[in-house]
Structure formats: structure tokens, C-alpha cells
Amino acid sequence: MSILNVLLRADQLLVAVDTLAEDAQTGARSSGAKLLLVPQHNLVMAARGSTQFFIRVYELALQASFRADFTMEQLSAELDLVVDQLWPNYVRAAAEVRLPVEKLGTELVLGGWSPKRGRMVATAYAKSDSSRPTIVQPLDGGLASPGEPLAGRPDSFAPADVLAAGKVQATWLNERVGRQVAGGRLLAGFLEKGQAVIKDLGEI
């Protein structure tokens, strides 16, 4: 469990995540990278759920980004297939450390500048069931996960507002689960055409 927020408009993309990570076997906590860039193509990938699973997906996407014919549209179209192919390995690894299968799940976001469309675009991918294909959702405006505590709250790209939203989500999520599953610091990727910056917005 963690926080994954996206704000999207034609000229700008913001993706925010918390940094709390927990070892599935030992329960030891650390700071995890849940937001990573593909800077040569002005792209960002982020996730909530298994950090190890996310890192493996990112590794494959990064390798693909070195191809001469790489486009974000092609990566967007292929990413759900990659998730489906990797998922059985994730399930097996989780079984080895005795994690309940029903608690497995991941949400991924790929976003950035599309030269083909001349604007920022983003797509969300969700997977929690081996018997069903990855759910793919092109984003229009944004995504808040978990979104319940932000109902009725206006969208804002202002760093202070993004941090405040993250604090609300972390408190709500931790109370709902009954232990701390979201926290650490809030990292945000700010993307514009020709620019990709990651900022530490503060502790949540």
C-alpha cells in the first residue's frame, strides 16, 4: 500500500508518491524509489504496490527506451502485456515468503510528453488477479490512489497542495489498514516538454 497521485494537463504532468518501503519477509522499513524517470524521452514511471515488481517492469521499459525506433505510444501499448508476463513470477515469489495471494496487487503509471500527440499523456495499469488481464486506463486529468480521502478536493499543481493531499491520504490509509503502510516523504515528478524534474516535497 502506498500513495500514487497524477495530475495531467496538455502542457504539464505531475506524479507524486510516498517513499515508505517494507521488506515482505522481515518487516524492516526503508525508503523506496516508487517514481523513476526515462529522461531521454521525457517520461516517468511510478507505482504503488510491490516495489520489486515495479523495478523489474521499469528495468524492461528502460531497456526498450534505448531502441532507435522507441516511442512512448508503443511502450504504452505493450506495458500491460509485460505486466501479465511478469505477474506469475511475482505470485510465486510472494508465495515463497507466505504473503496472502489476495493481498497482491500493483498499480503502475506511465506518463510524459508525446511527440506524436504534441501534449502530455499518461496511462494507468492495474493488476491483482492472475486469471484476468491487466486493466489499462488512459488518464484524462489525473488519478488519485487512494482517492476516497480526496473526494471533493480541487486539483492543484502547487507543491504545498500536493503535499497536503499526500498527508490526508497517508493518514486515511494507515487508519484504514490499522498500521503504517504509507509515509516517509512525498516525491513528485514535474514534467513539461523538454524538462523532467523530481522534487522532495517534504515529510508526510
C-alpha positions as CSV (number, residue, x, y, z in Angstrom):
1,M,0.0,0.0,0.0
2,S,1.2,3.5,-0.8
3,I,0.2,6.7,-2.4
4,L,0.2,7.4,-6.2
5,N,-1.2,10.6,-7.5
6,V,-1.3,12.0,-11.0
7,L,-2.2,15.5,-12.3
8,L,-2.4,15.8,-16.0
9,R,-2.9,18.7,-18.5
10,A,-1.7,19.2,-22.0
11,D,1.5,21.1,-21.1
12,Q,2.3,19.6,-17.7
13,L,2.3,16.3,-15.8
14,L,2.8,15.8,-12.0
15,V,3.2,12.3,-10.4
16,A,3.6,12.0,-6.7
17,V,4.4,9.0,-4.5
18,D,5.4,8.3,-0.9
19,T,8.7,6.7,-0.1
20,L,7.8,4.2,2.7
21,A,9.1,0.7,1.8
22,E,8.8,-2.5,3.8
23,D,10.6,-5.8,3.4
24,A,8.0,-8.5,2.9
25,Q,10.0,-11.1,4.9
26,T,11.4,-9.2,7.8
27,G,9.1,-6.2,8.0
28,A,12.1,-3.9,8.1
29,R,11.3,-0.4,6.8
30,S,13.3,1.7,4.4
31,S,13.0,4.5,1.8
32,G,12.0,3.2,-1.6
33,A,12.0,4.6,-5.1
34,K,8.5,4.4,-6.4
35,L,9.0,7.0,-9.1
36,L,11.7,6.8,-11.8
37,L,12.4,8.7,-15.0
38,V,13.2,7.8,-18.6
39,P,14.7,11.2,-19.1
40,Q,15.8,10.9,-22.7
41,H,12.2,10.5,-23.7
42,N,10.7,12.9,-21.1
43,L,8.8,10.0,-19.4
44,V,8.1,9.0,-15.8
45,M,7.0,5.6,-14.4
46,A,5.6,5.3,-10.9
47,A,3.9,2.6,-8.8
48,R,2.1,1.6,-5.7
49,G,2.3,-2.0,-4.5
50,S,5.4,-4.2,-4.8
51,T,8.5,-2.1,-5.3
52,Q,10.4,-5.1,-6.5
53,F,7.8,-5.8,-9.2
54,F,7.9,-2.1,-10.2
55,I,11.7,-2.1,-10.5
56,R,11.6,-5.1,-12.8
57,V,9.0,-3.5,-15.1
58,Y,11.0,-0.3,-15.1
59,E,14.2,-2.2,-16.0
60,L,12.5,-3.7,-19.1
61,A,11.0,-0.3,-20.1
62,L,14.4,1.4,-19.7
63,Q,16.0,-1.3,-21.9
64,A,13.3,-0.7,-24.5
65,S,13.9,3.0,-24.4
66,F,17.3,2.6,-25.9
67,R,15.9,1.2,-29.2
68,A,16.3,3.5,-32.2
69,D,12.6,3.1,-33.0
70,F,11.3,3.7,-29.4
71,T,8.1,5.6,-28.9
72,M,6.1,6.1,-25.8
73,E,2.9,5.0,-27.7
74,Q,4.5,1.6,-28.4
75,L,5.6,1.3,-24.7
76,S,2.2,2.2,-23.5
77,A,0.6,-0.4,-25.8
78,E,3.0,-3.1,-24.6
79,L,3.2,-2.4,-20.9
80,D,0.1,-4.3,-19.9
81,L,1.4,-7.4,-21.7
82,V,4.7,-7.1,-19.8
83,V,2.9,-6.9,-16.5
84,D,0.8,-10.0,-17.4
85,Q,4.0,-11.9,-18.4
86,L,5.8,-11.0,-15.2
87,W,2.9,-11.5,-12.8
88,P,3.2,-15.3,-12.3
89,N,6.8,-14.8,-11.1
90,Y,5.6,-12.2,-8.6
91,V,2.9,-14.6,-7.3
92,R,5.5,-17.4,-6.9
93,A,7.9,-15.1,-5.1
94,A,5.1,-13.9,-2.8
95,A,4.1,-17.5,-2.0
96,E,7.7,-18.3,-1.0
97,V,7.6,-15.6,1.7
98,R,4.0,-16.6,2.6
99,L,2.2,-13.5,1.5
100,P,-1.5,-14.0,1.0
101,V,-2.3,-14.0,-2.7
102,E,-5.5,-12.0,-2.2
103,K,-3.3,-9.1,-0.9
104,L,-1.2,-8.9,-4.0
105,G,-1.7,-6.0,-6.4
106,T,0.1,-3.3,-8.3
107,E,-0.8,0.0,-9.9
108,L,1.6,1.5,-12.4
109,V,1.5,4.8,-14.3
110,L,3.5,5.7,-17.4
111,G,3.3,9.3,-18.5
112,G,5.2,12.0,-20.3
113,W,5.5,14.0,-23.4
114,S,4.1,12.5,-26.6
115,P,5.7,14.0,-29.7
116,K,3.1,12.2,-31.8
117,R,0.2,13.9,-30.0
118,G,2.0,17.1,-29.1
119,R,0.9,17.0,-25.4
120,M,1.4,15.2,-22.1
121,V,-0.3,11.9,-21.8
122,A,-0.5,9.2,-19.1
123,T,-1.8,5.7,-18.7
124,A,-2.6,3.7,-15.6
125,Y,-2.2,-0.1,-15.3
126,A,-3.7,-2.2,-12.5
127,K,-3.2,-5.9,-11.8
128,S,-4.3,-8.0,-8.9
129,D,-5.7,-11.3,-10.3
130,S,-3.7,-13.9,-12.3
131,S,-6.9,-15.0,-14.1
132,R,-7.6,-11.6,-15.6
133,P,-5.5,-9.4,-17.9
134,T,-4.1,-6.1,-16.7
135,I,-6.6,-3.3,-16.6
136,V,-5.5,-0.3,-18.8
137,Q,-6.9,3.2,-18.2
138,P,-5.7,6.2,-20.3
139,L,-5.9,9.1,-17.9
140,D,-7.7,12.3,-18.6
141,G,-7.0,14.9,-15.9
142,G,-5.4,12.7,-13.4
143,L,-5.6,9.9,-10.8
144,A,-5.6,9.7,-7.0
145,S,-4.9,6.4,-5.3
146,P,-6.3,6.1,-2.7
147,G,-8.8,8.6,-3.9
148,E,-11.5,8.4,-1.3
149,P,-10.0,10.8,1.2
150,L,-9.5,13.4,-1.5
151,A,-13.2,13.4,-2.7
152,G,-14.3,17.0,-3.4
153,R,-10.8,18.4,-3.1
154,P,-9.8,20.6,-6.0
155,D,-6.8,19.5,-8.1
156,S,-3.7,21.7,-7.7
157,F,-0.2,21.5,-9.1
158,A,1.1,23.7,-6.2
159,P,3.7,21.7,-4.2
160,A,2.1,22.7,-0.9
161,D,-1.3,21.5,-2.0
162,V,0.2,18.2,-3.4
163,L,1.9,17.6,0.0
164,A,-1.2,18.4,1.9
165,A,-3.2,15.9,-0.2
166,G,-0.5,13.3,0.5
167,K,-0.7,13.8,4.2
168,V,-4.5,13.4,4.1
169,Q,-4.2,10.2,2.1
170,A,-1.4,8.7,4.3
171,T,-3.5,9.3,7.5
172,W,-6.6,7.8,5.9
173,L,-4.8,4.8,4.5
174,N,-2.9,4.0,7.7
175,E,-6.1,4.2,9.8
176,R,-8.0,2.0,7.4
177,V,-5.3,-0.7,7.3
178,G,-4.6,-0.4,11.0
179,R,-0.8,0.1,10.7
180,Q,1.6,2.4,8.9
181,V,1.6,1.4,5.2
182,A,2.1,4.9,3.7
183,G,4.6,7.5,4.8
184,G,8.1,8.7,4.7
185,R,8.5,11.6,2.3
186,L,6.4,12.7,-0.7
187,L,8.3,12.7,-4.0
188,A,6.9,14.4,-7.1
189,G,7.9,14.3,-10.7
190,F,7.2,17.5,-12.6
191,L,7.3,17.1,-16.4
192,E,7.0,19.6,-19.2
193,K,8.1,19.4,-22.8
194,G,11.9,19.2,-22.6
195,Q,12.0,19.0,-18.8
196,A,11.7,16.3,-16.2
197,V,12.4,17.2,-12.5
198,I,11.9,15.2,-9.3
199,K,11.3,17.2,-6.1
200,D,11.2,16.1,-2.5
201,L,8.0,17.9,-1.2
202,G,8.5,17.0,2.4
203,E,7.6,14.5,5.1
204,I,4.1,13.0,5.3
